[in-house]
Structure formats: structure tokens, C-alpha cells
Amino acid sequence: MSVLRRISSWVHLYGGLALGGLLVAISVSGSALVFEDALEAWLHPSLHHVTPSDTRAPLDEVFGAVEEVHPDATPWIVDLPTAPTEPAVVRLGPEAPSVYVDPYRATILGERPSDEGVVNTVVDLHVQLLAGRTGSLVVGASGLLLVLLTVTGLVLWWPRRLTALGEALRVMWRQGAVRFNYDLHRAGGFYTALFLLLTALTGSAFIFYPTTQQIFATATATAPWPPPAPTTPERGSDESEAVSYQAAMRAATEALPEGEPTFLYVPQEPDAPVTIRLRTPPEWHPNGSSFVYTRPSNASVLRVDDARTAPWSARVLQTFYPLHIGAVGGLFVKWLYVILGLAPAVLSVTGTMIWYQRWRTVAPDEAAPNATEENTRPVVLPADRPSQDDPSPIPQRP
């Protein structure tokens, strides 16, 4: 065995055993989240479905309806509806409830805590392993280790003789459970390698996003994009304290006529602008990566960050999220992501079974009595006959 294969074998074995349970949890939860929005709408239809009307109510009336229910709360982010039957969701803070509002009638549909429900728990499991920031760092490191496992797996998969390539690509269904498990791990790892690399790299990039962004900017000699939001002078006593969010929305859509507003960020500081996020075709990102910043007092535009004019490195980075969640290609790609998303779990289980089968084969039987002349006798097996204890031995690597 070459040095490369020997090192790859060691890394693949012990890295896979260390990662096993984590990969199962992350991959199964990730597959479930491909249809996150559909699951939320199915579980809470009264909050996620509205009856369309001819026109939508002004955004200021939506804020007014929320203020009646929570007079002392300051809105944080508004999820703007992008489909006729979607509600507007006013988030009151990172740990405060989210209020669902009918965008046509400006009536309250209901509210939910930000961390409540099955889907939110699955999201927390996938992103943070239910362990906060520490869990997210473990997830990010696991993604990078999965990249290493995939590369070393390809090294071990590569047959020593090209005549054995066909065997390395097949799964033998009728040669026993042990052989089937081995082939499923070997061939399955090869067929899903590209997907594993894609999702592992993009997922880790989000966990370590500031570092990833800086690496891309440094490698291409460009500034990180988008740049920090502009600030506005503090409003004086002669300026009205009321903020017209409808006017800010109108200014944003006039600045980017092709853009579809997806989020509105309410200023939390006196010098912060009203920020509107938009999706400008042909962006892949479902939330968009373009931003319009307006002055709160009069909705004048302070700056426009059009994703279509961003440096090419930033545009590449903006494709990571849609590629990670399967938001490119429609319903077929989503179902493909659901199936392929289970690959890390399947490879983890089959790999552990291969290790256990080999360990059981070579490990001594601790319960066996010591050999003596009285309790032993010579047994000779023909060289061409397999042991009865292991009717389907694991094949040697091609």
C-alpha cells in the first residue's frame, strides 16, 4: 500500500468514526429543511396563508397593527411577502415573538415565539446542534472534516487496476449483506462525492462567513461586499420622529425597479438607516443580495448596493446559500437534495458497519477458554473454501 493510501485509510477510518453521529444528525435535519417553508405552512396554515386581494395595505398600516398589540416593542425585521398568499412577518427581536400580519387587510393573524415549533428545533439542530455558538463551530468544523473524508474516500475508492473500475462502480445486491454494505459505502461515496463536497464547503462557509468573505476579498484584491451600511446624522428636534416605511419601500423600488423587496430592516440606532433588501434577477439567492438604504426622516436614498454590479468574487460567494439549500432548479432539484442529503448518514452507518465487521473478524474472542491438548484438535480447511463463520467476507480493495 502506498503512503498516500495508508494515510488516507487512517484519516478516513478514524475521522469517520469520530464524525459518525454528527453526520447522521446534520444530514437528516438538512434533508428535512429543504422544504422548510412548506413544512411551516403545513404545520401552521392559519399563520402562513392569506386570501389575496386587489391591493396590499400600506406598510405603515402593518406596523400600526403590530403596535396596537405590542405598544412598547420596537420592530426589528419585516419578512415581506413574495407570493400572493404569504403573510408579512414582523419580527420584534432575536428572542422576541414574530407577529404574522395579513398584508392586504393589515390584520393580525397571530404570533409565535422565535424558537418555538418542530421546524425551528430542526433548524437549531442542523445549524447549532442545539448547543448555541459552540454547536455551530462544531458543525462548521464537521463540514471541513467531511471534505477531508470525501477526498480520502476517493483516494481509497480509486482501483489499483483499471480493469477493476467496473467493479468499483457497482453495488452487488445478491452476494450477502456484508458485500452489499461494502459496495454501498464504496460506490455510494463515489456517486455522491460532488454533492458532499458542495454542501460541506458551502455549509462551513456560512458558519465561518466573516472569514470566508475576507478570504475571497483578499484572494481577489477587492473589498468585502456589501460594504458596511451608511449612517445618517442623528435626527434633530425639528425633524419628525415618525418614519414612513411605505415611503422607504417606494424609494427602494424606484432605485431598483427590477428588484423584488424581501426584507425591511428597522433602524435600531439613532444614526441607522432604513434598509430594504431586494432580489434582482438573475440572482440565485432567494432572498436577494441587493440593498437600498434610505434616510428615516424623509426616505431619501443614501446608497444603493446592486448585487449585479458586485465584484465577481462576491457574486460567487452569493451563490453558496442557494446551492446549499437546493434553491436552484425548481422542485426536481429540491427532491434530489432531500435524497442526496441523506448520503452522509448512509455513508456513516455503512462505514461503521464495515469497521465493526473487520474488527470482529480480527479481534480475539475474550470469552474463549485457553487452548490445551484436552480441548483442542487440529482442523484443516481447504484453501478454496470460505470459513463458515464468515460466509460473505469483505472483499479486498480493487
C-alpha angles and dihedrals in degrees: 000000000000121000091249093053092044092052091043090051092052094046093044094049101045095033090052093048091049093048099040103105094037092054091052092052095043097044098045092047090046092054090051092051094057085086095035096136093046091050092051092050091048094049095043108026094159091060100040104043129065132174109249121237135188097268137014123240117253112273090240089064090054089054090046092055091052092047090056090058097038106025094167097045126097114216114238110186132000119210102212118213114253096180129053094246098045124105128227110251117208111197113204096197145319092284099021125095125273117236119215115213132187101240093206100050101022090231125143114252095184142281140249135195112258094242100039128113141036096281093052089050091051090049091051090048093050096045104030108011086238087289106101122230093344090056092049091054089052090051091050092049090047090055091054091047089050088058089054092047090051093051094046089045090056090050091053093043094055106102119236089225123041089220087069093055093098092054091050090057097049133084111214107218101181105044100084137284094279094055092043091052091049094049092045090056095044101041094032091055091053096048093048097039095103092049091047092051092047098050096038094051096043092045093051090046090061094048090052095031100145090052092045092049092050092048091053092047094047094046091053098036092239134124118258110270135255095033120225115290116267121250130227128215112263112270113257126225091260092061122085114255091212115102119208104213091179089058090049090051091050091050091050095051090047090052091049106023093176093051126103112214112234106165139019118202114207114218110253096185130054093246097042121110129227104261124205119191118208139184112228116192133272088035116125094205107102091213095042128233101234122105136194119195120202135184110254096222100055106003093242112160114254099180142345122215106193111193090210091066095046120117113277091247090058091048090053090050090051090061093061096082098050090043091051096051098036095247093145121084105021133254096335092058091047092055089045088055091050090056099039091043088070091058096094090053093048093046091047093052095043092045092052090050091052090051092047093049092052093043091051091049096052101030116099118245103249092194094057116107121245112273116255135166089256098055102034137068131177115265122190121197121196111252092236096050119088121230114267089225091063110029092170107038119191108264121242117257112268 
